Amino acid sequence: MKIIVLVKQVPNTTEIKVDPIKGTLIRDGVDSIINPDDRASVECALMIKDQFPETHVRVLTMGPKQAVGMLQELYGMGVDECSLINDTMFAGADTWATSLTLSKAIALYEYDLILAGRQAIDGDTAQVGPQVAEWLDLPQITYVSRIQEVTEKNITVVKSYEDMEEVCRVSFPCLITTLADQIKPRLGNFRLVWESNTRQIPILTSVELKAEAKDVGLKGSLTQVKKTFVKSVNKKGQMIKDDIELAAKTIADIIHQNNHA
């Protein structure tokens, strides 16, 4: 079996700054981590490899050259090959342009299964995985919390909603997005971690992907952030301590006043 996993390097902080001119995230000077939902996808791929040792796991990421360190970390977990999609032409992409670029990269390889995280913590759109499936005309299952069974022809998974779960089976080739909640990633293997620093990371540019500037990056994005601002706080909260009845009455009065304003 051949598996491709899509991962993203994200800022390790909730204090995200935005370029007021370009409307894009400022990542300089911010520590980065592997997006948690994407790490769960890597673990799912490696679990399948544990069951079927002949499985080949390839990781693709689109980002700056500093993402090489993240890919080397994944080599330490046991993935077989990693590639970095990097070109100044790809900068500033929204989910539409990102998913198109990833699809062009995926099309370079054979695959049975594509795994991706549900969403990235720096965007929370949950759009890239499903959009990739649409570009490649693949069936998809999103919000997968665990894998139940894998055969040579299909995969059975548990799809989690807020208040229920659903068991789904889909035939290969297909795309699945995963949740980090119930999937605990493994630690790196000592030997593989030791060897990971010597592993080469191929870089895929617009040349390899045969991508045109009008279709990718900022130029190919259908959505753009026109303006960002920090909402000013002009009211102070009221603190009520050690009096539950008064707190409840105050909240009820505020709701009543707002409903009749």
Helices and strands as residue ranges (DSSP letters): E 2-7, E 9-11, E 17-18, E 25-26, E 32-34, H 36-51, E 56-62, G 65-67, H 68-77, E 81-85, G 88-90, H 95-106, E 113-117, H 128-135, E 140-150, E 154-160, E 165-171, E 174-178, H 190-196, E 203-204, H 206-209, H 244-259
